[in-house]
Amino acid sequence: MKNLDQIRAARALLEAKDISRSAVNKLPALILSNGLLATAAFCEAEGTGENRADMKKAMEATAKHLAEQGYVSKNVTTVRMMIEDLAQRSSLHLQQATAEALAFIAYLKRFAPKE
């Protein structure tokens, strides 16, 4: 049986190869200051900018991880679906999902290649 760190690391290794480290580096601060839902909405919104596409990829990887771990429904595969799912849940559940998202993003950040 694998522990959570092994699960997070394995998932992050799969997802990190196509994501810029500088994009992932911005996510924890955004989540801590604005919340998971607001950060996800920012990543999902149309727009251009430095690393915006990679930020969305990182948030999609996070959504998939949260689905695998049961923090959102198993069928969640996109950022929008994650937002919709978490918006329907309790505040405590959102806090737990946020903590797990931050832990996963820490691994994603470590494994993402430098530019």
Secondary structure, DSSP 8 states (H G I E B T S, - for coil): ---HHHHHHHHHHHHHTTS-HHHHHHHHHHHHHH-HHHHHHHHHS----TTHHHHHHHHHHHHHHHHHTTSS-TT--SHHHHHHHHHTS-HHHHHHHHHHHHHHHHHHHHHS---
